[in-house]
Amino acid sequence: MPTLVHLADERESSNIKTNGIKIGKRMKGVFCMPVMQNFYVSHQWLRELKRFGGNTFVGVYFKVDSSEKVFAGKFNEPHRHIELGEAIKEILSIEDPLGYELIICRKIEAKEIHKIRSLPQTIGWRYKPGSNGKKPCGCDYCQSGKIKAKSIREKYEPKEKDLQYDEILSKLQTEKNESDLEVLLWAIRKKKRSADPMELLFLMDMKSITIDRELAISLKKFRHKNTKTILLKLLDKSDDNTREYAADSFLQLYGQEAEKMFIDTKDFAIQTALTDWRAKQ
C-alpha cells in the first residue's frame, strides 16, 4: 500500500490528526505526492505553497490502496484519471517529474494518516520548475492570494483596470474553458454585488462540479433577494463540497435565519459549514 504525502500548514496539524484531511475551499481534491527515494521530488511543492501564505509547512503521510483512482499529471497539463499505482509508475519513469501532482477527490480519513512530521522549509521550486533566476509573471491570475503579490505586480506588470460586472457576465456567457470560468468567478467576488445573481444560473447547466463550487462561494457577495433561490438549488447538489460552500455563503448572508434553517440537518457537509460559522461568531 503506497505512502503519500500531503503538505499542510503546521497550524492545521492537530485538526488534521483528529479529523483527517478535508478538501479545502476552491480545491478540487486533496493534493499529494508519493513518498519516493528522491526526497526533493516527493516534497517539491513546499516552497511554492508558501507563496500562498503560511510560515511553516509539515508533511502529512498517509496510506491508500494502489487501486485508488486519482487525477495525475503536471500542474499545467491535462490530468488523467488513473489508478494510483499506475500514476506512481509514471512519476518514476518520466525524465522530469517536477511539477507533477496527484489529486484524490475525497477526504483522507484520520485513520489513514500514518504520521505528521516537520520538514526543511527551503525544499522545492517557486513559481514553476526551473524558474530560478527568472522574473515571475506579474498577472493577477498568477499572483492571486500570494505573498508579496502586490509588489511583484507593480514591478513587472502595469496595473490593469478591473472588469466591470457586465463585462464579466458577457465573458462568462461565451467562455467554455473551465479554468477561465474559474478566474472570471474569482473576479466577481472581489467586491459586493447588488446585481441579480439569477443571471448566473446558466452556469449550473454546465454540470461541472468545479463551477458549482465556485458559484457557491461567489454568491456570498450578492445582496439580492434571488441569491437565496440559487443557494437553495446548490444545497441540493450531490457534491459534498458544493453543499458545504453553499451553506457557508447562506450563513454569511443570512446569519441566524440560516442557522435556524440548518440546526436540525443530518447533512454532514452543511453541519461542517454551520460548525465553522459558529466558531467565527
N, C-alpha and C positions, 0 to 999 in steps of 0.2 A: 504494500500500500504506500504510494508516494507521499513524501512530506513536502508541503508547500509553505511559502512564507508570504504573509501579508504585512505591509509596512503601515504602522499606525502611530498617531500622536501618543507620546508617553502618558499624557494626562488621561487617555482613554483606557489605559491598561487594566485598571480594576474593573471597570464596567465590562470590558471585553472578556475578562477572565470569568466573570459571573454570568453574563448574558450572551456571550458569543459575538460574532462579527455581523452586524446588520448592514444591509445595503444602504449607503448614505444617500442623502438627497442629491438629485441631479446625477446620480451614478446609475450605471446600467447593471451593476452586479458587484461582487467582491473581487477586486483586482489582486493578483498574486503572481508568484513565480515559483517554479520547482526548486527545491534545495539540491544543488549540484556540487561537484568538487570545486568548481570555479565560484568562489565566494562573491567576487565582484559582479558576475553576471546575475547571480541569484538575487543580489541586493542592489542592482544597478539604479533603481528608481529613487533611491533615498534623497539625493541632493535635489533632484527635480521636484519631488514632493514638497521639500522645504520651501520652495519658492512660493507655494500657496499658503504658507503660514505654518506655525508650529516650530518650536525651538529644538525639540528632541524627538526623534522617531525611534521606535522599537520594532523588533521583528516578532510577529505572532506566527508561530509554527503550528500547523495542523495537518491532519491526515485525512484523505478521502480516497475512495476506491479509484483505481486506474480506469474503470469503465465510465466514470462520471463524465457527462458531456460538458464541455467548456467552449467558450469562444476564444480562439487563439490566432495570434498574428502580431505584426508590428503595429505600433500605435497609429501610424499614418497610412496604413494599408488595410484592405478588406480583411475581415476576420472569418475564419472557418469554424463551423460548429462541429467539433470532433471530440472523440474520447480523449481523456486526459493523458492516457498512456501514449497515444499517437502524437499528441502535442509535445510531450517531453522528448520523444524520439526526434521530432522535427527540430527542436531547440538544440539538441546535442549534435545534429548533423549539419546545420547551416553554418556557413563560414563566419557570418557576423550576427550574433544573437542579440546585440544591443538594440534596445527599442522594442523588444518582444514583450508581450504581456498575455496573461491568461485571465479570463473573466468567468467567474462562476455565478450563475444567475439565481442564487438563493442565499439565504442566511447561513453562516457557518455556526453550528451549534457549539455551546461551551464544551460539551463532552468530546468534540472532535479536536479541540485545541490541545496540543502536546506541551507547549511551553511558550513563555514570553521572555525575550532576552534583550539586553542592551546591545547597541550596535555602534561602530565608529561612525561619526556624523559627517565624514568627508568623502564617503564612498559614493561612486556613481557619477553620472554626467548631468549637465544642466542645459536646458533649452532643447537640445536634441543631441543624439550621439555624434561625436566628432566635432562638436561646435566650439571646443576650447580655442580661444584666441579670435573667435569671430563675434561680431556685434550681434546682439539679439534683435529679433523683429520687434518693432515698437507698436504694432497694430493693437487695437482694443481687444480683438479676439485672443491673440497670443498672450497678452498681458493681463487679461481679466482675472481679478482676485489674487494677484501675485505680489510678493514683497518687492518694494521699490518700483512698482509698475509705473507710477506717475513720472518719476524721474527718467525712466527708460523711454517712455512715450515722448516726453518733452525733448530728450536728447536726440532721438533718432527719427521721430516722425512728427510732422506738423499736426496740431490738434484739429480734428475734423468736427464739423457741426453734427450734433445728434440728429438722427432721422426723426421727422415728425410722425405722429401716430398714424396719420393717413398713409404716409409713405410706407411705414412698416406693414400696415394692413394690406396694402397693394402687393407688396413683395411676398407676404405670406400666402396670398391667393394664387400666385403664379409659381412659387418655388416648389420644386419636387424633391430636392436633396434634403434628407433628414437632418444632417449636420447643420446646414444653412438655416433650416427652420428653427433649430435649437438656438442658434445665435440671434435670430430675429425675436424669438420669445424672450430671450435674455434682455434684449434691448427694450422690450415692452415694460418689463418690471423694474426698470431703472428709476421710475417715478410713479406716483399715484395717478390713477386714471379715473375720469368721470364718464368715459365713453361706455356704450352698451356692449358688454362682452359677448352678447349673442352673435356679434359679427365674427367671433372666433369659433363658433360652434362647428363650422365645416371641418375644423382640424380633427374632430373626433371621428369623422367619416374616413380618415386615413387608416384606421385600425392599427395604429402604431402605439405600442406601449410607451416608447420613449417620448413621443409627442404628447400622449395623455398625461404623463408625469410632469412634463414641462408646463403644460397648460394648467394643471392643478396647482403648481407652485406660483404661476404668473397671476392667477385670478385673485390672489390676496391683495393685489394692487388696485383692483376695480371697486370703486364705491358707487355701485349701481344696483338697482332693485333686481335686475336679472342675473346678477352674479350668483345668487343663491340657487337659481334654477340649474345652471351648468354644474355647479359644485355637487348638487344632488345627483346629477347624471353620472358624474365621476365617482361618487361614492358607491355606485352600483357596479363598477368595473371589477373584473376578476383579479386584476393585478394588485397585490398587497400594497406595493409602494404607491401606486396611484391613489388608492383609497386613503392611505396614511397622509399623503401630501394634500389631498382634497380636504380631509378632516382638519389638518393643520391650518389651511387657509380659512376654512369655515370658522374655526375657533378664534383666529386672529381678527377676523372681520366682525363676528357676532358675539364673541365673548361668552357671557353667562347663558345667553339664549342657546348657543351651540352646546355648551356644557350640559344643560338640561336635556338636550336632544340626544346626546351621546352617553349619558350616565349609565344607562342600563344595557348598552350594547354588548354583544358577545364577540364582536369582530375584533380580533387581536390588533389588526392594523390601526383601527380607529382608537382602540384603547391606548395604544402606544402614543398616538398624537395627543390624546387627552392627558395622559400622564406627563408628557413633556411640557404641554401648555400650562398645566397646573404648577409644575416645578418653577416656571418662569414668573408666576404671579406673585 
